[in-house]
């Protein structure tokens, strides 16, 4: 294994009660020892992560899901990600993921088109 760098990232912000909270995260990276590059990488990662979560919450109401038992939460998360990938691959409809999902539920021909696009 090559050289690694270790980073500590602290985030200071007020919480809902007006008190200040400090979140500390530790990272091990193969990036060269460059704080600027590290900061950009962390912000980029969380931007992508937050964007994905927003799409899953709006399009699939993931935050409202009450599945809690055994492996079911992980299994359904995988199914949601597969569904999201299929819906974003389908380009004939210029609507959002939520509307594509609804249309696929109402229109068997559209659902077939989405599923067939994944095979080709």
C-alpha positions in Angstrom: 0.0 0.0 0.0 1.3 3.5 -0.9 1.6 6.5 1.4 -1.5 7.6 3.3 -2.5 10.8 4.9 -4.8 11.2 7.9 -7.2 14.1 8.3 -9.5 15.4 11.0 -12.5 17.5 9.9 -14.4 19.4 12.5 -17.8 21.0 11.8 -19.1 23.6 14.3 -22.7 24.6 14.1 -25.7 25.6 16.3 -28.3 23.0 16.9 -32.1 23.5 17.1 -31.8 24.4 20.8 -29.4 27.2 20.1 -26.4 25.3 21.6 -23.2 24.8 19.6 -22.4 21.3 18.5 -19.0 20.0 17.2 -18.9 17.0 14.9 -15.5 15.5 14.4 -14.8 13.1 11.5 -11.5 11.3 10.8 -10.3 10.2 7.4 -7.5 8.1 6.0 -6.7 9.0 2.4 -4.3 8.1 -0.3 -4.3 11.8 -1.4 -1.1 13.7 -1.1 -0.9 15.8 2.0 -2.9 18.7 0.7 -5.6 20.3 2.9 -7.2 22.2 0.1 -7.7 19.1 -2.1 -8.9 17.2 0.9 -11.5 19.8 1.8 -12.8 19.8 -1.8 -13.0 16.0 -1.8 -15.0 16.0 1.4 -17.4 18.7 0.2 -17.8 16.9 -3.1 -18.6 13.6 -1.4 -21.2 15.1 0.9 -22.8 17.1 -1.9 -23.3 13.9 -3.9 -24.5 12.0 -0.8 -27.0 14.7 0.1 -28.2 14.9 -3.5 -28.8 11.2 -3.7 -30.7 11.2 -0.4 -32.9 14.0 -1.6 -33.8 12.1 -4.7 -34.6 8.9 -2.8 -36.6 10.8 -0.2 -38.7 12.8 -2.8 -39.0 10.1 -5.4 -39.5 7.1 -3.1 -40.4 8.7 0.2 -37.5 6.8 1.8 -37.7 8.8 5.1 -41.3 7.7 5.6 -40.5 4.0 5.2 -41.2 1.9 8.3 -39.5 -1.2 7.3 -37.3 -2.1 10.2 -37.0 -5.9 10.6 -33.9 -8.0 9.9 -32.3 -7.4 6.5 -35.4 -5.8 5.0 -34.1 -2.1 5.3 -30.9 -2.9 3.4 -32.8 -5.0 0.8 -35.3 -2.3 0.1 -32.5 0.3 -0.1 -30.9 -1.8 -2.8 -34.2 -2.1 -4.6 -34.7 1.7 -4.4 -31.2 2.3 -5.9 -31.8 -0.2 -8.7 -35.1 1.5 -9.4 -33.5 4.9 -9.4 -30.8 3.8 -11.8 -33.5 2.3 -14.2 -35.6 5.5 -14.0 -32.7 7.8 -14.6 -31.6 5.7 -17.6 -35.0 6.1 -19.3 -34.7 9.3 -21.4 -37.9 9.5 -23.4 -39.9 11.1 -20.7 -38.6 14.5 -19.5 -40.2 14.2 -16.1 -38.6 13.6 -12.6 -38.1 10.3 -10.9 -41.3 10.6 -8.9 -43.4 11.1 -12.0 -41.6 8.4 -13.9 -42.2 6.0 -11.0 -45.9 6.9 -10.9 -46.3 6.5 -14.7 -44.6 3.1 -14.6 -47.1 2.1 -12.0 -50.0 3.2 -14.2 -48.7 2.3 -17.6 -47.5 -1.3 -18.3 -46.0 -0.3 -21.7 -43.9 2.5 -20.0 -42.8 0.0 -17.3 -41.8 -2.4 -20.0 -39.8 0.3 -21.8 -37.9 1.1 -18.6 -37.1 -2.5 -17.9 -36.2 -3.2 -21.6 -33.8 -0.3 -21.6 -31.7 -1.9 -18.9 -31.2 -5.0 -21.0 -29.8 -3.3 -24.1 
